[in-house]
Amino acid sequence: MLSVSRRRALASRLHPAGAVAIHPQAESAGFKVARSVGSLTQGSAKLKQQLIQAGFHAASASSVYLGIKLLLLLAGLVFAAAIILLLNLSMSMELCAATFLMALFFFAPNLFITRRRRSRREEIQRHLPGAVDLIEICVSSGLGLDMAWNMVSEEIRHVSSTLADEMSLTTLEMHLGSNRAASLRNMSQRTGAQELASLVALLVQSDRFGTNVAEALQTFAESMRNARSFRAEEAAEKLAVKLLIPLVLLIFPVMLIVMAGPACITLYKYMG
Protein backbone atom coordinates (compact mmCIF):
# COMPACT_ATOMS: atom_id res chain seq x y z
CA MET A 1 0.00 0.00 0.00
CA LEU A 2 1.03 3.58 -0.59
CA SER A 3 2.32 5.47 2.40
CA VAL A 4 0.34 8.42 3.74
CA SER A 5 2.88 11.00 2.56
CA ARG A 6 3.04 9.46 -0.93
CA ARG A 7 -0.75 9.38 -1.17
CA ARG A 8 -1.00 13.04 -0.17
CA ALA A 9 1.65 14.07 -2.68
CA LEU A 10 0.00 12.14 -5.48
CA ALA A 11 -3.45 13.37 -4.48
CA SER A 12 -2.22 16.96 -4.72
CA ARG A 13 -1.10 16.20 -8.28
CA LEU A 14 -4.46 14.64 -9.15
CA HIS A 15 -6.44 17.55 -7.69
CA PRO A 16 -4.07 20.53 -7.92
CA ALA A 17 -6.69 23.20 -7.33
CA GLY A 18 -4.86 24.43 -4.26
CA ALA A 19 -1.41 24.07 -5.77
CA VAL A 20 0.19 27.33 -6.74
CA ALA A 21 3.66 26.37 -7.87
CA ILE A 22 4.91 24.94 -11.13
CA HIS A 23 6.84 22.45 -9.04
CA PRO A 24 5.35 20.45 -6.17
CA GLN A 25 7.87 21.94 -3.77
CA ALA A 26 7.26 25.15 -1.87
CA GLU A 27 6.70 28.20 -4.03
CA SER A 28 9.27 30.99 -3.92
CA ALA A 29 8.70 34.70 -4.33
CA GLY A 30 9.90 34.52 -7.93
CA PHE A 31 7.28 31.92 -8.78
CA LYS A 32 4.60 34.08 -7.16
CA VAL A 33 5.58 37.04 -9.34
CA ALA A 34 5.70 34.81 -12.43
CA ARG A 35 2.30 33.33 -11.62
CA SER A 36 0.83 36.82 -11.16
CA VAL A 37 2.21 37.96 -14.50
CA GLY A 38 1.25 34.75 -16.27
CA SER A 39 -2.31 34.89 -14.96
CA LEU A 40 -2.89 37.79 -17.34
CA THR A 41 -2.57 35.38 -20.28
CA GLN A 42 -4.50 32.21 -21.09
CA GLY A 43 -2.55 28.99 -21.60
CA SER A 44 -3.71 26.58 -24.27
CA ALA A 45 -4.63 22.95 -23.71
CA LYS A 46 -1.60 21.90 -25.74
CA LEU A 47 0.71 23.91 -23.46
CA LYS A 48 -0.85 22.35 -20.36
CA GLN A 49 -0.37 18.89 -21.86
CA GLN A 50 3.29 19.63 -22.63
CA LEU A 51 3.88 20.85 -19.08
CA ILE A 52 2.25 17.72 -17.68
CA GLN A 53 4.49 15.57 -19.88
CA ALA A 54 7.45 17.55 -18.52
CA GLY A 55 6.40 16.67 -14.96
CA PHE A 56 4.62 19.89 -13.93
CA HIS A 57 1.13 18.85 -12.82
CA ALA A 58 0.07 21.92 -10.82
CA ALA A 59 -3.00 23.84 -11.99
CA SER A 60 -0.97 27.07 -12.13
CA ALA A 61 1.86 25.53 -14.16
CA SER A 62 0.86 27.24 -17.41
CA SER A 63 0.47 30.61 -15.66
CA VAL A 64 3.91 30.34 -14.05
CA TYR A 65 5.42 29.20 -17.35
CA LEU A 66 3.96 32.09 -19.34
CA GLY A 67 4.87 34.53 -16.58
CA ILE A 68 8.48 33.34 -16.64
CA LYS A 69 8.58 33.81 -20.43
CA LEU A 70 7.27 37.37 -20.15
CA LEU A 71 9.68 38.25 -17.34
CA LEU A 72 12.59 36.80 -19.31
CA LEU A 73 11.50 38.82 -22.33
CA LEU A 74 11.70 41.99 -20.24
CA ALA A 75 15.05 40.88 -18.82
CA GLY A 76 16.36 40.37 -22.36
CA LEU A 77 15.16 43.84 -23.31
CA VAL A 78 16.92 45.38 -20.30
CA PHE A 79 20.09 43.40 -20.98
CA ALA A 80 20.05 44.45 -24.63
CA ALA A 81 19.56 48.10 -23.66
CA ALA A 82 22.52 47.88 -21.28
CA ILE A 83 24.75 46.41 -23.99
CA ILE A 84 23.64 49.05 -26.50
CA LEU A 85 24.44 51.82 -24.04
CA LEU A 86 27.87 50.40 -23.22
CA LEU A 87 28.92 49.61 -26.78
CA ASN A 88 29.01 52.04 -29.66
CA LEU A 89 27.18 50.05 -32.33
CA SER A 90 25.39 50.96 -35.52
CA MET A 91 21.61 51.06 -35.69
CA SER A 92 21.38 47.75 -37.55
CA MET A 93 23.72 46.02 -35.09
CA GLU A 94 21.76 47.40 -32.14
CA LEU A 95 18.51 46.10 -33.64
CA CYS A 96 20.02 42.68 -34.33
CA ALA A 97 21.51 42.44 -30.82
CA ALA A 98 18.25 43.44 -29.16
CA THR A 99 16.23 40.99 -31.25
CA PHE A 100 18.68 38.15 -30.62
CA LEU A 101 18.84 38.68 -26.86
CA MET A 102 15.09 39.04 -26.47
CA ALA A 103 14.46 35.89 -28.52
CA LEU A 104 17.13 34.01 -26.57
CA PHE A 105 15.63 34.92 -23.21
CA PHE A 106 12.05 34.39 -24.37
CA PHE A 107 12.54 30.91 -25.87
CA ALA A 108 14.82 29.58 -23.11
CA PRO A 109 11.83 28.07 -21.19
CA ASN A 110 10.73 26.31 -24.38
CA LEU A 111 14.10 24.60 -24.63
CA PHE A 112 13.96 23.63 -20.97
CA ILE A 113 10.48 22.09 -21.29
CA THR A 114 11.42 20.26 -24.50
CA ARG A 115 14.57 18.84 -22.95
CA ARG A 116 12.71 17.78 -19.80
CA ARG A 117 9.98 16.05 -21.79
CA ARG A 118 12.58 14.19 -23.84
CA SER A 119 14.54 13.12 -20.76
CA ARG A 120 11.40 11.81 -19.05
CA ARG A 121 10.37 9.84 -22.14
CA GLU A 122 13.86 8.39 -22.49
CA GLU A 123 13.93 7.40 -18.82
CA ILE A 124 10.57 5.65 -19.12
CA GLN A 125 11.65 4.00 -22.36
CA ARG A 126 14.84 2.74 -20.71
CA HIS A 127 13.27 1.28 -17.56
CA LEU A 128 9.89 0.13 -18.82
CA PRO A 129 11.07 -3.34 -19.99
CA GLY A 130 12.31 -4.13 -16.48
CA ALA A 131 9.04 -2.96 -14.96
CA VAL A 132 7.06 -5.10 -17.41
CA ASP A 133 9.20 -8.12 -16.53
CA LEU A 134 8.50 -7.58 -12.82
CA ILE A 135 4.77 -7.24 -13.46
CA GLU A 136 4.82 -10.43 -15.53
CA ILE A 137 6.63 -12.31 -12.76
CA CYS A 138 4.15 -11.09 -10.14
CA VAL A 139 1.14 -11.98 -12.29
CA SER A 140 2.59 -15.41 -13.11
CA SER A 141 3.06 -15.98 -9.37
CA GLY A 142 -0.68 -15.58 -8.79
CA LEU A 143 -1.03 -11.90 -7.88
CA GLY A 144 -3.70 -9.76 -9.44
CA LEU A 145 -2.73 -7.13 -11.97
CA ASP A 146 -3.60 -4.22 -9.65
CA MET A 147 -1.56 -5.64 -6.77
CA ALA A 148 1.35 -6.45 -9.09
CA TRP A 149 1.22 -2.94 -10.52
CA ASN A 150 1.30 -1.43 -7.03
CA MET A 151 4.22 -3.58 -5.88
CA VAL A 152 6.30 -2.91 -8.99
CA SER A 153 5.69 0.84 -8.73
CA GLU A 154 7.32 0.80 -5.29
CA GLU A 155 10.13 -1.57 -6.22
CA ILE A 156 11.17 0.38 -9.31
CA ARG A 157 11.33 3.70 -7.46
CA HIS A 158 15.01 3.13 -6.64
CA VAL A 159 15.75 2.89 -10.37
CA SER A 160 13.34 5.34 -12.01
CA SER A 161 11.40 7.78 -9.88
CA THR A 162 9.60 9.16 -12.94
CA LEU A 163 8.11 5.81 -13.94
CA ALA A 164 7.36 4.95 -10.31
CA ASP A 165 5.50 8.23 -9.77
CA GLU A 166 3.38 7.74 -12.88
CA MET A 167 2.53 4.17 -11.90
CA SER A 168 1.68 5.24 -8.34
CA LEU A 169 -0.48 8.06 -9.64
CA THR A 170 -2.35 5.55 -11.81
CA THR A 171 -2.88 3.33 -8.77
CA LEU A 172 -4.22 6.28 -6.79
CA GLU A 173 -6.63 7.16 -9.60
CA MET A 174 -8.03 3.63 -9.48
CA HIS A 175 -8.32 3.85 -5.69
CA LEU A 176 -10.29 7.09 -6.08
CA GLY A 177 -12.87 5.39 -8.28
CA SER A 178 -11.55 5.64 -11.84
CA ASN A 179 -11.64 2.45 -13.89
CA ARG A 180 -8.43 0.77 -14.92
CA ALA A 181 -8.65 1.56 -18.63
CA ALA A 182 -9.20 5.29 -18.06
CA SER A 183 -6.39 5.47 -15.47
CA LEU A 184 -3.95 3.72 -17.79
CA ARG A 185 -4.87 6.00 -20.68
CA ASN A 186 -4.35 9.03 -18.46
CA MET A 187 -0.88 7.76 -17.61
CA SER A 188 -0.09 7.38 -21.29
CA GLN A 189 -1.20 10.95 -21.98
CA ARG A 190 0.75 12.32 -19.01
CA THR A 191 4.03 10.84 -20.20
CA GLY A 192 3.74 10.94 -23.99
CA ALA A 193 5.89 7.78 -24.27
CA GLN A 194 4.94 5.57 -27.20
CA GLU A 195 6.07 2.40 -25.46
CA LEU A 196 3.87 3.17 -22.49
CA ALA A 197 0.93 3.80 -24.81
CA SER A 198 1.50 0.36 -26.35
CA LEU A 199 1.59 -1.23 -22.88
CA VAL A 200 -1.65 0.53 -21.94
CA ALA A 201 -3.33 -0.71 -25.13
CA LEU A 202 -2.11 -4.24 -24.39
CA LEU A 203 -3.46 -4.23 -20.82
CA VAL A 204 -6.78 -2.71 -21.84
CA GLN A 205 -7.29 -5.27 -24.61
CA SER A 206 -6.27 -8.14 -22.34
CA ASP A 207 -8.73 -6.96 -19.72
CA ARG A 208 -11.52 -6.53 -22.29
CA PHE A 209 -11.12 -9.87 -24.10
CA GLY A 210 -10.01 -11.94 -21.11
CA THR A 211 -6.68 -13.12 -22.55
CA ASN A 212 -3.73 -14.32 -20.49
CA VAL A 213 -2.06 -11.18 -19.13
CA ALA A 214 1.18 -12.93 -18.14
CA GLU A 215 1.81 -14.29 -21.65
CA ALA A 216 0.92 -10.96 -23.22
CA LEU A 217 3.31 -9.12 -20.89
CA GLN A 218 6.09 -11.62 -21.57
CA THR A 219 5.71 -11.18 -25.33
CA PHE A 220 5.56 -7.41 -24.98
CA ALA A 221 8.68 -7.27 -22.79
CA GLU A 222 10.59 -9.41 -25.28
CA SER A 223 9.54 -7.16 -28.17
CA MET A 224 10.65 -4.10 -26.20
CA ARG A 225 14.05 -5.62 -25.51
CA ASN A 226 14.44 -6.43 -29.21
CA ALA A 227 13.46 -2.88 -30.13
CA ARG A 228 16.00 -1.53 -27.63
CA SER A 229 18.70 -3.73 -29.18
CA PHE A 230 17.78 -2.46 -32.64
CA ARG A 231 17.99 1.14 -31.45
CA ALA A 232 21.42 0.48 -29.93
CA GLU A 233 22.64 -1.08 -33.19
CA GLU A 234 21.26 1.83 -35.17
CA ALA A 235 23.00 4.33 -32.88
CA ALA A 236 26.28 2.40 -33.24
CA GLU A 237 26.01 2.47 -37.03
CA LYS A 238 25.34 6.22 -36.99
CA LEU A 239 28.37 6.82 -34.78
CA ALA A 240 30.86 6.45 -37.64
CA VAL A 241 29.06 9.10 -39.69
CA LYS A 242 28.83 11.45 -36.72
CA LEU A 243 32.55 11.10 -36.00
CA LEU A 244 33.50 11.92 -39.59
CA ILE A 245 33.07 15.70 -39.26
CA PRO A 246 35.16 16.16 -36.07
CA LEU A 247 37.79 13.81 -37.51
CA VAL A 248 38.13 15.83 -40.71
CA LEU A 249 37.88 19.28 -39.14
CA LEU A 250 39.68 18.83 -35.80
CA ILE A 251 41.76 15.66 -35.50
CA PHE A 252 43.24 15.18 -38.99
CA PRO A 253 44.63 18.76 -39.29
CA VAL A 254 46.33 18.49 -35.90
CA MET A 255 47.84 15.11 -36.81
CA LEU A 256 49.04 16.52 -40.12
CA ILE A 257 50.69 19.48 -38.40
CA VAL A 258 52.38 17.25 -35.81
CA MET A 259 53.60 14.70 -38.33
CA ALA A 260 54.52 16.91 -41.28
CA GLY A 261 55.41 20.11 -39.40
CA PRO A 262 59.06 19.27 -38.47
CA ALA A 263 59.74 17.96 -41.96
CA CYS A 264 58.35 21.13 -43.53
CA ILE A 265 60.46 23.32 -41.21
CA THR A 266 63.63 21.35 -42.04
CA LEU A 267 62.89 21.49 -45.77
CA TYR A 268 62.32 25.25 -45.53
CA LYS A 269 65.69 25.73 -43.81
CA TYR A 270 67.56 23.74 -46.48
CA MET A 271 65.85 25.51 -49.33
CA GLY A 272 66.43 28.88 -47.68
C-alpha positions, 0 to 999 in steps of 0.5 A, spaced: 500 500 500 502 507 498 504 510 504 500 516 507 505 521 505 506 518 498 498 518 497 498 526 499 503 528 494 499 524 489 493 526 491 495 533 490 497 532 483 491 529 481 487 535 484 491 541 484 486 546 485 490 548 491 497 548 488 500 554 486 507 552 484 509 549 477 513 544 481 510 540 487 515 543 492 514 550 496 513 556 491 518 561 492 517 569 491 519 569 484 514 563 482 509 568 485 511 574 481 511 569 475 504 566 476 501 573 477 504 575 470 502 569 467 495 569 470 494 575 465 494 570 459 491 564 457 494 557 456 492 553 451 490 545 452 496 543 448 501 547 453 498 544 459 499 537 456 506 539 454 507 541 461 504 535 464 508 531 460 514 535 462 512 533 470 509 539 472 502 537 474 500 543 478 493 547 476 498 554 475 503 551 471 501 554 465 500 561 468 507 560 471 510 558 465 507 564 461 509 569 466 516 566 466 517 567 459 514 574 459 519 576 465 525 573 461 522 577 455 523 583 459 530 581 462 532 580 455 530 587 453 533 590 459 540 586 458 540 588 450 539 596 452 545 595 457 549 592 452 547 598 446 548 603 451 555 600 453 557 599 446 558 604 440 554 600 435 550 601 428 543 602 428 542 595 424 547 592 429 543 594 435 537 592 432 540 585 431 543 584 438 536 586 441 532 581 437 537 576 438 537 577 446 530 578 447 528 571 442 534 568 446 531 569 453 524 568 451 525 561 448 529 559 453 523 556 457 521 552 451 528 549 450 527 547 458 520 544 457 522 540 451 529 537 454 525 535 460 519 532 456 525 528 452 529 526 458 522 523 461 520 519 455 527 516 455 527 514 462 521 511 461 523 507 455 529 505 458 526 502 464 519 500 462 522 493 460 524 491 467 518 494 470 514 489 465 518 483 466 517 484 474 509 485 473 509 479 468 513 475 474 508 477 479 502 476 475 505 469 473 506 468 481 498 468 482 497 476 484 492 480 481 494 485 476 492 491 480 496 488 486 502 487 481 502 494 478 502 497 485 508 492 488 512 494 482 511 501 482 514 501 489 520 496 487 522 500 481 522 507 485 530 506 486 531 505 479 526 510 475 522 515 480 519 518 474 516 511 472 514 509 479 510 516 480 506 515 474 505 508 476 503 510 483 499 516 480 495 511 476 494 506 482 491 512 486 486 514 480 483 507 481 483 507 488 479 514 487 474 510 483 476 511 476 476 504 472 483 501 470 482 503 462 481 510 463 487 510 469 492 507 464 490 511 458 491 518 463 498 515 464 499 514 457 497 521 456 501 524 461 508 521 459 507 521 452 511 515 451 509 511 445 512 504 449 507 506 455 501 507 450 503 500 447 503 497 454 496 501 456 493 498 449 495 491 451 493 491 458 486 494 456 485 489 450 487 483 455 482 486 460 476 486 455 477 480 451 479 476 457 486 473 454 492 471 459 495 477 461 502 474 463 503 471 456 501 478 453 506 481 458 512 476 456 511 477 449 511 485 450 517 485 454 521 481 449 519 485 443 521 491 447 528 488 448 528 487 441 526 494 439 532 496 444 537 492 441 535 495 434 535 502 437 542 500 440 545 497 433 542 503 429 546 508 434 552 504 433 552 504 425 550 512 426 556 513 430 561 512 424 558 518 420 557 522 426 565 522 428 566 523 420 566 531 421 570 532 427 575 527 424 576 531 418 575 538 421 579 537 428 583 531 428 586 530 422 589 537 421 592 536 428 595 530 426 598 533 419 601 538 423 604 534 428 607 529 423 609 533 417 610 540 421 618 538 423 619 535 416 616 542 412 620 546 417 627 542 415 625 542 408 624 550 408 631 551 412 635 547 407 631 551 401 632 557 404 
